[in-house]
Amino acid sequence: MNRLLILLFCLPIVGKAQNTPLMVQGTTPDLYLNHTVAPKENYYSIGRMYNISPKEIAPFNKLQMANGLAPAQVIKIPLKEVNFLQAGTSAAGEVLIPVYYTVQQKEGFYRISIDHNKLPIPKLKEWNNISAESVDVGVPLIIGYLKVKKELSPLAGAAIAPPPAVTTEIKATPMPVENNKAAIEKVEKAKAVAIEKTVEKQASVKIIEKEKPAEKVQPVEKENVITEEPVKKEISKELIKETPKIIEKVKPVETAREMIKTTGKTFGGGLFKPDYEKQVKSGSVVKETGAAAMFKSNSGWEDGKYYCLYNNAFPGTIIKITNNVTGKSAFAKVLDIMPDIQQNQDVIIRLSNAAAQELGVTDVRFDCTISYSK
């Protein structure tokens, strides 16, 4: 009789837990879920609910198990390999519950991936049935799955059907949301391929690493340098992939004088302006406002070919960058994403200093508005 009363008392709590989506908190490597302690719950019952040892819950919250828990107390449930799945399949007797993350301002797939255990972007997009290269603020995205024991966890009722055991990929439908724009208009694969081929045919980019100093000579630190050679051969995908690694080794610019120079030449926005106008005619335009920074480049000073690093568009996409102070615009081609290093924090785009001259920039960081076709 007592067990029946306890079960009836807990049913509303369990029902609420099953209907409330699990929202991830924190960033790599400390991802967690928030749990509000219900009456009669303790470390052990909560551990069974989330498939994790109570001996991990207490220290994660800087608590002592001997002190117990109080009703309405909010604790953090760590997401570890034992109870959080982002690759592979669940074990026998386990079921999977989607864990969501809500997209914030100025976030793209790259930042979301880095903050959630470097979840591969293709997998992130597949789980959420997204083929576009950007996602709207406020959209809930599946970033993994809570693994719980079917016979032990009251959360098991919210589980999805497990994927086939023969695959390491998980497919699921994202959480329904009113006016959910997650299913943004699809970008044709052919367009992406065409853009990549355009990059290969039109540019040859060489990343110059730090030179080794001569013996008994004080070493000179070189900055981020991207130079363009005459078009003799196609740019390789391997070089594009290595770009972030090389730039990461280069120290940031310390003064504006080292980065900013003026030749007096401008090119009406640059050589890629006509390409931008063609691209925006064939797709909807995405706009973003934020801080921009620059890198040293030998390209663009004589021919108006400007390049940039940007996280949310395909390589080869032409980005229109407008200086919010001068109102001037330049058109730069995306080479690759920005490397995940400290000097790129709070920066939405990094462009060549030749492009910065076109914009009338007087500092190494400036406010800008960017737009491009998705």
N, C-alpha and C positions, 0 to 999 in steps of 0.2 A: 504493500500500500504506500509506504514512504517513497519507494522508488518511483511509483506512478505519479505521486504528487510532485516530486522533483522534476520528472520528465515533462509534466504539463506546465510547470513553472518556466522551464527553459525553452519551451517551444517557440514563444514569441521572439526570444533572443536569437535562436537558431534561424528562424524564418527571416529575421532582419539581416542576419549575417549572410544568408544565401542570396538575398536580393540586392545587397550593397556591393558594387564592384570593388575589387581590390586595387587600390591606388598606390603605386610605388612612391617611396620617399628616399631622399638622399641621392648620392652619386657613387660611382665606382671608387673604392671597393666596398663601401658601406651602404648597400641598398637595404631597405627595410620596409615593413608595413606597420602602420599604427593600429593598435588594438585597444579598445576601451574595455576594461575589466568589468564583467558582469557579476552579480551576486553569486556566491558559491564557487566562483572560478578560482583556480590557483595555478601555480607554475606548471604543474603536471597536466592539468586538463587543457591549458592553453597550448602546451607543447604538443599534445596529441592533436589538437585542432589544426596546428600549422606544421605538423610533422618535423619538429625540431626539439632537441633535448632542452629541458628546462635549465640545465647547467650552462647552456649558451645564452638563453634569454636574460638571465639575471646579470651576468657581467656586461653584456651588451648595453644594458640600461644602467650600469653602475649601481646595482642593487644587491642586497644580500637575501638569499632565498629564505633564511631563517626568519626574516621580518615579515614575510607574506605579502599579499597584495590587498588593496582596498577597492571596493566597488567604485566605478567611475574613474579609476586611475587609468591614465593612458600610458601604455608601454610600447616599446619598439620590438617588432618581430624580425630578427635578421633573416635576410634571404641568402642562403648559402647553397652550395652544391647539393646538399642532402635534400633540400626542400624547394629548390628553384631551378627550373629547367629552361635553358635557352638553346640547347643543342641535344641531339639524341632523342631517346624515347623514355617513357616512364616505365618503372619496374612493375612486375606482377603485383596486383592488389592496390596499385596507386592510380589515382585519377588526376587530371590536370584542370586547373582553374586559371583563366586568363588574369594576368596582372597588367594594369594599365598605367600609362603616363600621359598627363595632359600637356600638350604643346604650349610653351611659353613664348613671350615676345622675343623676336630676333633669333629664333631657333630654327635650324634646319635638320635634315636627317643626319648630317655629319655630327653635330653637337649632341643630338639625342643618342646616337650610337656610342660615342665616346663616354658619355655619362652613365651608360648602362652596360658596362662590361665589354665595350667595343663590339656590341651586337652588329653583325654584318648588315649593311644597309639593304642589300637585296632581300635578306630574310625578313627584316623589319617591314619592308614594303609588301612582301608576299603575305605575311601574317595579317596585314591590314587591308589587303586588296587594293593597294595604291600603285599606280603606274606613273603618276606625275612626279616631277622633280622638286616639288615644294608641298608644304602642308600648312593649313591655316592654324592660327592661334586658337587654343581652346579645344582642339580636336583630341579625343582620347585615343591613344595608340597602344596596342598590345606590345609589350616589350619582353614578355616571358610568361612562364606558367608556374603557379604554385603547385607543387607535388604533395598530395596528401593521401593518407591511407583510407581507402574506401570504407572500411569497417570501423574506423576510429574517429574520423573527423566529421563534425556536423556541417562542415563546408562542402563536403563531397557532393551535395545536391546541386551545387552551382557548377559542377564540372562539365567540360565538353567531352565529346567522344574522342577517345585516344587515337592518335595517328597509327597507321599500320606499323608493325614492328620492323618491317624490312626497310624503313626509310629513316633518315635523320632529320627530315624536314617536317615542320608542323604547320598545318594550314588551319586557319580559324577565321570566323567572321567577327569583325570588330564590334564593340558594344554599340547597340543602337542609340543614337542621339538625335534629338529633334533638330532638323535643318543641318544635319552633319555634312560638312563639306569635305570629309576625308576622301570621298570618292571624287576627287577633282578630275576634270576632263583629262582623258588619257592622252599621253604623248606617244605618237606612233614610233615604234622601234626603228622604222626606216629613217625617220628624221634624225634620231640620235646617231645612227650609223653614218648618215650623210654628213652630219656635223663633224664627227670624229675624222672622217676622211678629208673633210675640208681643212682641218687643222694639219693633218699629215702632209697635204699637198702645198699648203700656202706658207708654212713657217718651218724654220729650222732653228731650234733654240738650244743654246749651250749654257749650262750652269757652270760657273767658274768657282771652284772651291778655294779655300785659303791657300796662299802660296807658302812654301816652306822657307823660312828665313835662312840667309846665308850664315855661315859660321861667324861667331863673334860680332854679329850685327843684331841690334834690337829688333825683335819681330814686329812686323806691322800687321795689325788685324784688318782684314778686308771685310766689307759689308756684304749684304745680300746683293749679288750681281747676276743679272740675266742679260746676256748679249745675244744678238742675232747674227748669224753668219749668212752669206749669200746663199740663196736656195740652190743647193747642190744635191741634197738627198732628203728623203722624207724623215720627219721626226719620228723616233721610235716610241712605242708605248712604254717600254722599259724605262726610258729617260723621263717620261712624264711621271711614272710611278716613283722614281727616285728623287724627284724634285723636292718634296717635303723633307726627306731625310737630309739632303744636302743643305737646305736652307736652315734647318734646325741647328746645324753646327756653327752657323755664322752668328756673331754677336749683334745685338740691335744697334741702330744708329744712335749716337749720343747727342749730337747737336744738329740743328737744322742746317747749318752752313755746310756740313759734310754731305748732306743729301740733296739740298735744293741748289740747282744751278739754272741759269737763264741764258739761252742762245738768242732770244729775240724772234725765233721762228715759231709760227703757229700754223696749223693745218686745218682750220675750220672744224675742229672736233676730231680730226684724224682720218686715216685711210679707211677705217672700217665703218664709217658712218653709213654708206650705202647698204652694206651688209645688214646693219642693224635695222634699217628701214624695211628691208625685205623680210627679215625675221618677224618683226612686229605685225606685219600684214597677214602672216600665216598662223598666228596664235595670239592668245590673250596676254596682256602685259602685266608683269608682276613688279610692284614697287616696294622699296625698302629704304628707310632712313636710319642713319647711324654714323659712327666714326669710321673714317678711312685712314689708312697709313700707306706708306710707299716702300718700294725697294729700288736699289740702283740698277740701271739698265743702260746698255749702249744702244738699244733699239729705240727708234721713234724720233730721235733728234733731227734726222735728215729726211725721213720718209713718212712720218706721221703714223707709223705702225705701233700702236700701244697695246700692252698686255697687262693682265691682272690675275690675281689668285682669289678665287671666290668659292664658297662651300656649297651653294645651293643650285648651281647650274652646270650643265654638261660642259666639258672642255670643247672649245670652239664657239660657244655662245658669245654673242657680242653684248656687252654691258654698257649702257649709257650712264656715265657718272656725272652728276651735276654738283658743283661747288655751291653750297647753300649761301655763302657769303657773296661771291662774285656773280653767281648766276650762270657762269660759263660751264659748258659741257664737253666731255671727251668720250670717245667710244673705244673701248678696250676689249680684246679677245681673251676669254678665260683659258689659262694654261692648265690649271689644276686647282685643288683645294689648298687652303692655307694650312701650314703645319700646326699641330696642336702644341704650341709653345707659349711661354708667358707673354711675350710681346704682342701676341695676336689676341689676347683676351680683350673683350669689349670692342673689337674691330670687326666690321662686317665685310670689308674688302681691302685688299692690298694691291696697289697699282704701281706701275713704273713711274720713276721720277720724271720721265719725259712727258707722260700723260699729266702729271701734276703741274708741270709748267703750262700746259695747255689750259689748265683750270685756273691759273693765276694763284696757285697755292703758295703761302708764305711760311707754313709750318709743317712739320713732319706728320702731324695728325690734324684732321679737319673734319667738319661736319659735311655730309653729302647725302644726296638722294640718288639711288640707283634704280634703273628699270631695265627689264629684259623680257624677251618672249619665252614663255614656257611651252 
